[in-house]
Amino acid sequence: MPSRFARLYPFLWKHRASLAWGALALVAANYFDVKALVLLGDGLDLMRLRLETLGGLQRGLLLGTLVVTVLTILAGAVARFWMRWLIIGVSREVEFGVRNALFAHLERLSPSFYRRHPTGDLMARATNDLEAVRMVIGPAAMYLASVAVMMPLSLYQMLRISWTLTLATWLPLVFIAPLFYVFSRRIHARFTRVQETFSEISSRCQETLTGIRVVKAHGREAQVAEGFERLSQRYVGDNMRLALVQAFFIPLLGLIVGLSLLALVTVGSALILGGRSGRGPTAGSLVAFFGLTMANIWPLAAIGWVLSVMERGAASMRRLDALFEAEPEGVDPPAPADLPPLRGRLEARRLTFTYPGESRPALEDFTVTVPAGGTLGLTGPVGSGKSTLAALLMRRDNPPRGALFVDGRDILNWPLAAYRARVAIVDQEPFIFSDSLRANIAYGLPEGADGVVETVAQIARLDDEVRDFPAGYETVLGERGITLSGGQRQRTALARALALDPAVLILDDALAAVDAHTEEAILQGLAGFMAGRTTLLISHRIRAVSLADHIVYLEDGRIVEEGTHEQLMALGGHYFDLARRQQLAEEIEATA
């Protein structure tokens, strides 16, 4: 079991001083607790005689015993406070460190990792699982250590009082170990299932609330609620199966403890009767023995809880380890001291890329060159590979080595931080943070970059509408920008990309939700911004890609046609047909 938590050792080592003081306080607390019970028995033996028959020395001894007992109890209380403060405090510090390390690790992972792992599952691991692990290194470890210290100390004192009574009292307790062995594996397996179901619930809830507008628009509330109820019932069933094992375990543990107390009462009564003839322990020592036994019963009973917590923590630690062991695809090379500034010359050499798990390439034998400052237009039907090229250029997925180059350097040889600092993308479905409009536009900018937000908002034709917002640029947007229209979200993302002043700008159907009139105005504003920087224009609209220096028409991942707008129109092929259909649609819309 300890090896399961080996990943936590560096975090615990950072707080070794606090742990050492906490361990010292734990030993002191248990020592004072045992000592107080022994002193209590001694005091009761002195009080068996009437106070008036006590001599002065005996009176002083009794008073001193009472004073020392009270001071010992107070010392135990103080030590117990520091024990909890230090050990539980360290568990919180370790939880803080592991959570930050996990978050930083998740940021390093490739986008393909997030295609395989639902957000709700990751959230459950970073919260619920991490809390289960903290319970192991905090309360569970503290209680287990208390038992390890309390038992030898109390056993020593109990053997001094009566080895017969000690043997009789502890004989039933030897069955606790096999009881633990039988139930621990069952608890572990069933708790793992509980955690997995909880992750599914978190994912389902997060997905439903994120897409609540779609749910309501299609009137699927009842069906979604029914599906969530079935999942919740499965979660309840998993918990009930776990509770069933624990329901057997705890009473069996209580039975063993009850047998121990029965032996204490039976044998202790016999020893008291024997003590009347001058044999056996005194009444005060028997009271101390009873107190020592009771002091061990709760820790022994707590072992069942500790076992459950440790099994849960082991299951959760395994799920956290799976995240920590996930590695980003490819290795990010270190940034050399002489790394030249990125200019933006793009070159694809017979690029073929297939998504994991897919049989057909998303791009096949794709070859194109875009000079620095040039503009490449990509168009074609849905699923033709346009967005795949954008994803490869952003390193959301890694292309094969030797197939995609930037400024003559293999894209895989560019340090990610330096590369992405000079490349910006606007997706068809951009992500907007629940923050102010200004903060969303200035997301990638250093603090104090005044004036940039207003300038890029004007290019994105967002400035006129900002005047109608309640607090202008300081208006706080809803989750994922829900308070904005689709076109406003796209223009906000466009402004955010322009604010970075990138050397390479990728527009992946970035104006799909914008009307034709606004799109034309934005494209006119972008014309000046795009001058001197490499731009990739991906769109279904011919109006947008016609601005490009070179246009590629894709179909099934292959280049079908390429050339300038004029050349492709003169060719009379796929591009020409698409342009004619869009022109006809615009004419019909204009006359409607």
Secondary structure, 3 states (H helix, E strand, C coil): CHHHHHHHHHHHHCCHHHHHHHHHHHHHHHHHHHHHHHHHHHHHHHCCCCHHHCCHHHHHHHHHHHHHHHHHHHHHHHHHHHHHHHHHHHHHHHHHHHHHHHHHHHHHCCHHHHHHCCHHHHHHHHHHHHHHHHHHHHHHHHHHHHHHHHHHHHHHHHHHHCHHHHHHHHHHHHHHHHHHHHHHHHHHHHHHHHHHHHHHHHHHHHHHHHCHHHHHHCCCHHHHHHHHHHHHHHHHHHHHHHHHHHHHHHHHHHHHHHHHHHHHHHHHHHHHHHHCCCCCCCHHHHHHHHHHHHHHHHHHHHHHHHHHHHHHHHHHHHHHHHHHCCCCCCCCCCCCCCCCCCCCCEEEEEEEECCCCCCCCCEEEEEEEECCCCEEEEECCCCCCHHHHHHHHCCCCCCCCCCEEECCEEHHHCCHHHHHCCEEEECCCCCCCCCEHHHHHCCCCCCCCCCHHHHHHHHCCCHHHHCCCCCHHHCECCHHHCCCCHHHHHHHHHHHHHHCCCCEEEEECCCCCCCHHHHHHHHHHHHHHHCCCEEEEECCCHHHHCCCCEEEEEECCEEEEEECHHHHHHHCCHHHHHHHHHHHHHHHHHHC
